[in-house]
């Protein structure tokens, strides 16, 4: 299917629902007036998430997909979601889909850069695309084709599965006044952001969400990043850390993905494939909208409870950007596949920044400080 056709169908869920109530197979074969996309085939899949059930917005994307898919197929195609660790360990879901232990997974691809560093571009890279810019690149800028080619090495077809928007920089039990304060810090941070932090002298770890709180509480780590105010409040990080830093320069628009075993997908009736695409696109859309709705109130609550908000010093940000650029270039030197994806991503970023840095930034710079609630709280 061509990209534009896929996008049109995927984003018009209501139209997809209408198509799934068409005529019988005989009518379609005879060229009847209504298109045939009706099937009574029963399909039952399992989906392994990398996230806990308590993280209702991230984990909930899989539930949105499952509910919508069941509705589009009159209950004939059903997916049961399992939270991270219940069926598959959170950081083993890619292999489980590849081997068809489960048919699907919902995860962040930067968890798996050890398998292929280019997987980071399916999620986010430091100083990369924002959520809107990423979606533009994926759906219309060739990003989805590049990622599909990459995932074919794992016998997986991927679908965008949500975005958190720009994340916070995380929770710290020490104050960061300069780059020197980063040296020797023990921090939970995955992906390429973790590699950048390591180059800056930070001792990095990758921990599932459920292990962050106790690790902060007992001092096993000094800092941890997760997502943003809504999820961070639910996990209680404000109870065990003093400072809340921003911005999460390593995750300016982190995307989640649905992984589908390619053989399982190819075995589906065409109408079920279309329904799955539509359901995934709806889940993708809803996650960012939910976070944009929930984060403002959550931040207010955290500040009311005494959280100290801090911005990363400029010298930290500057050095992080320098390290990021060097890491990306080094990876591109080692892999032709990585180079192809990186060059396309970099071109998309340059074009997006030029446009967003005009109207969007001028508006934000003027309006946000003057009209936002508690706009001067972090000054």
N, C-alpha and C positions, 0 to 999 in steps of 0.2 A: 504493500500500500504506500502511496506517495505521502510524504510528510504532511503536506497541507491538507490532504484528504483525511489523514488520521487526526490531525489537530481539530479540524472542523467537526468531525464526528465525536471525538472524545470530549470536547468542551460543550457539546450540545447534548447533555444527558437526557433531557426531556425528549429530544428527537429520537435518541437511541431507545428510550422506553417505548415509544410509539412503534418503532420498527419491530420490536420483539413481540408484538401482538398481531402478527400478520396472518396470512392465509396458510393453508396446508401445503405439504411438499408437492402434492399432485397439482395443486393450482399454480404453484410457482413454475413447475416444470412445463406446464402447458402455456405459460406466458400470461397468467391471470393478471387482473388489474392491480392487486395488492402484492407487494414484494414478499417473497417467502424467506422468513428468517425464524420460523417456528420450529422448535424441536422439543421432544419430551425426554431427551437423553438425560439421565441422572449422573451428575458429576459431583464428587466429594473430594475436596482438597484440604490439606493442612498447610497453615502458614506459620512459620517460626519468626517471631519478632526479636529484635535485639533489646527491646525496652520492656520495663515493668508495667503491669496493669495500672499502678497508681499514677503513672504519667499519662493521664487521660488524653492529652492532646496529641502527643506523639504516638503512643500505642493506639489511640482511638482512630488514627487514620486507617489502620487495617480493619477495624470494625466498620468504619464508614464504607470502605470498599466491599466488605462482605455483605453488608446490609443492602447496598445498592445493587450488587450483582445478583443477589437472591431475588430482589424486586424485578429486575430487568428480565429475569429468566423464569418467572413464576415459581421460584423456589427450586428449580431443577439443578442449578449450579450453585453449590454452597461451599463456602470456605470457613473453616474453623481456625481461629487465631489462638496462638499460644504465646504467652509472655516469655521474655528472655529467661533462659535457664530451666523452664518447665519441660520443654521437649528437646531443645537444643541450646547449648551454651551461647550466650549473646554474641561472642566473637567467632562462632563457628557456623553461622547460618549460611554463609556463601558456599562453603564446602558441602553443607547438607542439601542445598538446592542443586548444586552441580552433580552430586551423586544420587539425587532424587530420593534421599531420605525423607524430604518433604518436597512438595511441589512449588512452594513459594516462601519468600522471606520478606521482611520489611526491616531496613537497616540503613546505616550511613556508610557509604562506600570507602570513606577514608579509614575505616577500621581495618581495611584489608590491603593497605599499600605495601605490606610485606610480600604479598603475592604479585603485585604489579603496581609500581609507584604511580602510574597514570590513573589508577582508580580514584585518586584524590579529586580529579576534575569532575567526576560524577557527583561529588558532594560539594566541596569548596576547597579553595587554597587561600592562604593568607594574602590580604590585600587584593582579593579577587572580586568577582561579580557579586552584586547584591541580589536579593531574591528576584526582583523584577528583571534585572539584567540577565540573570541566569536562565530564567524561563524564556526570555526572548532568544537567547543563544540556543537553548535546547530545542525549542519548537520551530524556530525559523532561521537560525544561524548555522545549522549543520551539526550542532552539538549532539543531538540524539543519535544521528547516524554514526558519528565517531564513537560514542559510548557503546552503541549496539555492536559495532565491529570489535571493540575491546572485550565485551562480555561474551562474544561468541567463542572466545578461547576457553571459557568456563562452561560452555553449553547452557548459557543463560540468556534470556531476553529481559531487558530491564525497562521499567516504566517509572517516570517521575512520581514520587510518592509523598510529597509534602516539603515544606520549607519553614524554618523557624523565624526567618528574618535575621537581621544583624543581632548577634548575641552579645551578652555582657562578657567582660574580661575575667570574671570569676571572683571567688572568695579567698581572702588572704588573712592570715594571722600575723603578718608583719606589714608595715607600711613601706610602700615603694616610692622613694623620693628621687631615685636615679637608677641608671643601669647597674651600678655597683650593688644595689640591694637585691638584684636578681641572682647574683652569684651564690651557688650552693643551695638555693631554694628547692624544696621538695614539692613538686606540683603534679597533680593529675591533669593530664592534657594529652589527647590522642592526635593522630594524623600528622600532617605536615607542620601544623602549628607546634606540635610537640618536638619535632625535629628542629624547628627554628629556636624554640626555647632551650633545647639542649645545646645548640651552638652558642647561646647567650649565657651558658653556665648553669642552667637550671637542671636539676635532677628530675627527669620526667618519669611518670608512670601512666599506665592505661588501666583504669578500673571501671567496672560496670557502675551504673548509677547507684545501685543499692549499697555499694561498698564505700562510697565517698564520705558520707556522714561519719561513720565510726572511725575512718582513717583520719579525718580532720579532728575528731574529738579526742583521740588518744595521741595525737601529734605525730602519727606516722607520715603525714604530709603536712606541709605548711600552707598549701593553697590548692584550689581546685576550680576548674571551670566546668559548667554543665551547659545550660541553655540561656535562661533569662529569668526575670522576676517570678513569673507564674510557676514554672517548674522548680526553680530554686527554693521558693517559699514552701512548696509542697514537700520537698526533701529536707527542709529544716536547716539549711546551711547557715542561715542567720543566727542560729542558736549556738554554733560552734566556730564561727569566724567573725572577725571584727570589721573587716574592710571589704567593700564591694566595688571592684574596679571595672572600668569601661574605657574604650570599647573593646569588644572581642575582635581585634584586628585579624585574627587567624580564621574567623568564621563570619564574614560579612553577609553571607546569604547561604547558609548551609542547607543543602537539599538532602532529603531522604529518598530512598528508592525501593520499589518493589522488584524483587528478583523472581523470575519464573523459569522453571526448568524448561529448556527449549523443546525437548521431546514431548513433555506433557502439554505444552502450549500448542505444538503442531498437531497433536492428536485431538484437539478440541474442534467441534463444529465451528464453522466460520462465524456464525452468529454469537457463539459464546466468546470467541476471541474479541469480537466487536464490543460485546457487553463488558468484558474484562477491561478493555482499553477505556471505555467510558467511565466505569466505576473507579478505576485508578486515577483518571484525570479529575474526577470530582473530589476524591480524597486529597489529591495534590492541592487543589484550590482551597479546600476548607481549612487545612492545617494553618496556613499563613494567616487567614482571616481570623481564626480563633486566637492565635497568639497576639495579633495586633489588637484584638478586643480585650484579652485577659491581662496582658502585661502592664498596661498603665495602672490599673487598680492595685495589682500586686506590688508594684514598685511603691505606690503610696503607702501601702500597709507596711512594707519593710522599713521605709523611712520613719513612719510613725512609731515603729518598735525600736528605733534607735540605730538602725544600720547606718554606717558611715560610708558615704559615696565618694569615690575617688576616681580621677581620670589618670590614665597612664601618663607619666612624664614624656615629653617630646623626645628625649634622647633614647628612651626605650622603644618608642614607635619607630624612630628613624633607623636605629640599629636593626630592629626586626624586619623592616622593609628591605634593608640592604642584604641581610642574611637570606631572606625569602627569595629575592631575585637571583642570588648566587646558587641556591639549592635547585631552583627550577632550571636554571641554565645547565648546571652540572648533570641533572637527570636527563635533560634533553640531549646532551652529548653522548650519553650511554645507550640510547634507544631511539631507533628511527620512528617507532610507533609513538613513543612519548613526544618526540619532537613534532610530529604531525599534529597531535592533539594540543600541545602547548602553544604552537604557533597560531592555531585557529582560536584558541581561548584568549591569547594575548591580543590578537587583532580585535576580537569581540569586545574585550575590556577597554581597549583604547578608544574604540568608537563609542561605546556606551558612556565612558567617563566624559568624553567631549560633550555629548548631549546632556547627560544628567548634571554635569558641572556647569551648565548654562542656566536653563530655566529652573530646574529642580533645586539646585543648590542656592541660587539667588533668592528663591522664595523661602526656603528653609532657614537660611541665615538671617533673613529679615523677620519672618513671622514667628518662628518657634520661640526665640528668646522673649518676644514681646507678648505673645498670646497663649503660651502653654501654661498649664496648671503648675504652680510651684516652680516656675521656670528658673528662678534664681537659687533653688535649693542646693545645687551642686557647684555653685560658683566659688 
